[in-house]
Amino acid sequence: MIRAAAPADVQAIHDMIQELAEYEQEPDAVVATAADLAASLFADTPLCHALVAEAEDGQTVGFALWFVTYSTWQGRHGVYLEDLYVRPSHRGSGHGKRLLVALAALAHERGYGRFEWSVLDWNEPSIEFYRRMGAQPVSGWTRYRLSGPALEAAAGTAHD
């Protein structure tokens, strides 16, 4: 079953975020707490959202965390999938596909023009899964990021 995340799901989602970081070889990168996640997902006007996958026994076994984007070229909103994760013990059971399909349906129902995400170059199992779903890599673009000291330095130049 796929459903919108509820406050009771926050700890399970946070645990899976840590599992995902370990899988992506960045076990110490997660600084967010479960409280941070709850504050983001369940704010008065949340700017990120999550779906969860439940096994038949009601256990939360996967999640998709996403937010709304905007394309100036299309003049329409889109969905950006920040993280998709299914616990290893439940992979191959269709949970990941159902999470992606639910987000695609949400984007389509809302009239959004895009559903995008990033994947690590070395993550061949995920790349193959996305290709089987019909997703295509976006060529010609390189993702950039400001964070930590670089973000602080850039922000410090705002009054220059």
Secondary structure by P-SEA (a helix, b strand, c coil): ccccccccaaaaaaaaaaaaaaaacccccccccaaaaaaaaccccccccbbbbbccccccccbbbbbbbbbccccbbbbbbccccccccccccaaaaaaaaaaaaaaaaaccccccccccccaaaaaaaaaaacccccccbbbbbccaaaaaaaaaaccc
